Amino acid sequence: MSLRSPLSRRAVILAATVALTTSGAVAQAAENPYERGPAPSTSSIEATRGPFATSQATVSSTSVRGFGGGTIYYPTSTAEGTFGAVAVSPGYTASQSSLSWLGPRLASQGFVIFIIDTNSRYDQPASRGDQLLAALDYLTTSSSVRGRIDATRLGVMGHSMGGGGALEATKDRPTLQASIPLTAWHTTKTWSSVRTPTLVVGAENDSVASVTSHSEPFYTSLPSTLDKAYLELNGASHYAPNSSNTTIAKYSIAWLKRFIDDDTRYEQFLCPAPRGTAISEYRDTCPHS
């Protein structure tokens, strides 16, 4: 069982799943109210674009507090309802452009994605974690797309020190629904207080944040009862997240769909543990609760 407790959301899903007809008979089960888009396939989540048309909005650093602005990528239609939202932080000395490929790719699958610039390119993980949370608060309360977002369905991602920031954000705000640290760097190795489903992505040939001293200890220290996974990219370097990468995109989409949208249609891509030439190692706590 997961340590997270989104009981109100689970209650909504349960209520929507079983409906009674006027005669008292059980009606056909309704869909999960958070599902967005058609049923997924391997080809659909490996594609460079998903089923939703997207647009983007630039956020100036002078118009926000707590972080350095950024770019919001979002589905243009809300015909299916509101969307979950994810704030994404770049790594040390990097800007939002280092992860810009992720914006439209994830947004087109049915998420609002905010790739931020940090206050300083030299900000450490704790500061980046605070900035990710400030960005989520801006998204849900002040941004031009706030009406498209379900503020109960939020997550964080980040690369390198931004990945360390994602871990920090989940420690500080356990109500987050999903976290994906990408080749993360942090001097803290123990994350036993995290309550957010976390996919740790490491790179086999990472010489900046080696998996033996960063990603693997991060994963191992997360509670054993937490929904968590460790994906190691075969032959990849620390900078693998800085260019279009189908493996990162595929499993990020599956993780965000599964835990931000509670969309069990994506469980098939996570459990049983995925295998393939792009993955050197995968660990998990399947089955997910």
PELINRA-V800083 format. One record per residue. N is the residue number from 1. RES is the residue in one small letter. NEAR is the number of other C-alpha atoms within 10 Angstrom. D_CENTER is the distance of its C-alpha to the mean C-alpha in whole Angstrom. Layout:
n = [N:N]
res = [RES:RES]
near = [NEAR:NEAR]
d_center = [D_CENTER:D_CENTER]
This chain:
n = [1:2:3:4:5:6:7:8:9:10:11:12:13:14:15:16:17:18:19:20:21:22:23:24:25:26:27:28:29:30:31:32:33:34:35:36:37:38:39:40:41:42:43:44:45:46:47:48:49:50:51:52:53:54:55:56:57:58:59:60:61:62:63:64:65:66:67:68:69:70:71:72:73:74:75:76:77:78:79:80:81:82:83:84:85:86:87:88:89:90:91:92:93:94:95:96:97:98:99:100:101:102:103:104:105:106:107:108:109:110:111:112:113:114:115:116:117:118:119:120:121:122:123:124:125:126:127:128:129:130:131:132:133:134:135:136:137:138:139:140:141:142:143:144:145:146:147:148:149:150:151:152:153:154:155:156:157:158:159:160:161:162:163:164:165:166:167:168:169:170:171:172:173:174:175:176:177:178:179:180:181:182:183:184:185:186:187:188:189:190:191:192:193:194:195:196:197:198:199:200:201:202:203:204:205:206:207:208:209:210:211:212:213:214:215:216:217:218:219:220:221:222:223:224:225:226:227:228:229:230:231:232:233:234:235:236:237:238:239:240:241:242:243:244:245:246:247:248:249:250:251:252:253:254:255:256:257:258:259:260:261:262:263:264:265:266:267:268:269:270:271:272:273:274:275:276:277:278:279:280:281:282:283:284:285:286:287:288:289]
res = [m:s:l:r:s:p:l:s:r:r:a:v:i:l:a:a:t:v:a:l:t:t:s:g:a:v:a:q:a:a:e:n:p:y:e:r:g:p:a:p:s:t:s:s:i:e:a:t:r:g:p:f:a:t:s:q:a:t:v:s:s:t:s:v:r:g:f:g:g:g:t:i:y:y:p:t:s:t:a:e:g:t:f:g:a:v:a:v:s:p:g:y:t:a:s:q:s:s:l:s:w:l:g:p:r:l:a:s:q:g:f:v:i:f:i:i:d:t:n:s:r:y:d:q:p:a:s:r:g:d:q:l:l:a:a:l:d:y:l:t:t:s:s:s:v:r:g:r:i:d:a:t:r:l:g:v:m:g:h:s:m:g:g:g:g:a:l:e:a:t:k:d:r:p:t:l:q:a:s:i:p:l:t:a:w:h:t:t:k:t:w:s:s:v:r:t:p:t:l:v:v:g:a:e:n:d:s:v:a:s:v:t:s:h:s:e:p:f:y:t:s:l:p:s:t:l:d:k:a:y:l:e:l:n:g:a:s:h:y:a:p:n:s:s:n:t:t:i:a:k:y:s:i:a:w:l:k:r:f:i:d:d:d:t:r:y:e:q:f:l:c:p:a:p:r:g:t:a:i:s:e:y:r:d:t:c:p:h:s]
near = [12:16:16:18:14:13:9:10:16:13:11:13:17:15:14:14:15:13:15:11:9:8:7:8:9:11:13:11:13:13:12:19:18:21:20:22:13:11:10:15:13:11:10:15:24:18:15:19:16:21:16:21:15:22:15:18:14:12:18:12:16:9:8:16:13:18:22:21:24:24:19:25:26:29:24:16:14:15:7:12:13:21:28:24:30:30:26:32:34:29:31:19:11:20:19:21:16:17:21:20:17:24:25:25:25:27:30:23:28:31:31:30:30:32:28:29:27:27:16:15:15:14:18:17:28:18:21:35:29:18:29:32:25:17:28:22:16:18:24:19:13:12:17:13:18:18:15:22:21:16:18:17:24:26:29:31:31:30:29:27:31:34:31:32:34:35:31:23:28:26:18:17:15:17:17:25:28:29:30:30:27:31:33:31:29:22:10:13:17:15:18:15:13:22:26:27:28:28:24:26:27:33:27:21:16:19:11:14:20:19:22:12:13:23:27:19:15:24:25:17:14:22:17:15:14:21:24:26:22:22:28:23:24:16:14:18:18:23:17:18:25:18:12:15:14:14:17:20:20:20:21:22:21:22:26:31:24:23:24:25:24:21:20:15:16:23:18:15:20:19:13:12:17:15:11:9:9:15:17:16:18:17:17:20:19:14:12:18:11]
d_center = [20:17:18:15:18:16:20:21:18:19:23:22:21:24:26:25:25:29:31:35:38:41:43:40:39:35:34:31:28:26:22:19:19:15:16:15:17:20:19:17:19:19:20:18:14:16:18:17:17:16:18:18:20:18:19:18:20:21:21:23:23:26:25:22:23:21:19:20:19:17:16:15:14:15:16:20:21:20:23:20:19:17:13:10:9:6:8:8:11:14:16:20:22:20:19:16:18:17:14:15:15:11:12:14:13:9:11:14:12:12:10:11:9:11:12:14:17:18:22:23:22:23:21:20:17:18:19:16:14:16:16:12:13:16:14:12:16:17:15:16:20:21:20:21:18:18:20:17:15:15:14:14:10:8:5:5:5:9:12:15:16:13:11:14:13:9:12:14:12:11:15:16:14:14:13:10:8:5:5:5:9:10:14:14:17:19:22:21:21:20:18:19:19:15:14:10:9:8:8:11:12:15:18:21:23:22:24:23:20:22:20:23:23:19:16:19:20:17:16:19:19:17:19:20:19:16:13:12:13:14:14:17:17:21:23:21:21:19:18:17:14:16:17:16:15:15:14:11:10:12:10:6:8:9:7:5:8:10:8:8:11:13:14:16:17:14:15:17:15:14:17:20:18:18:21:22:23:20:19:21:20:18:18:16:17:18:19:16:18]
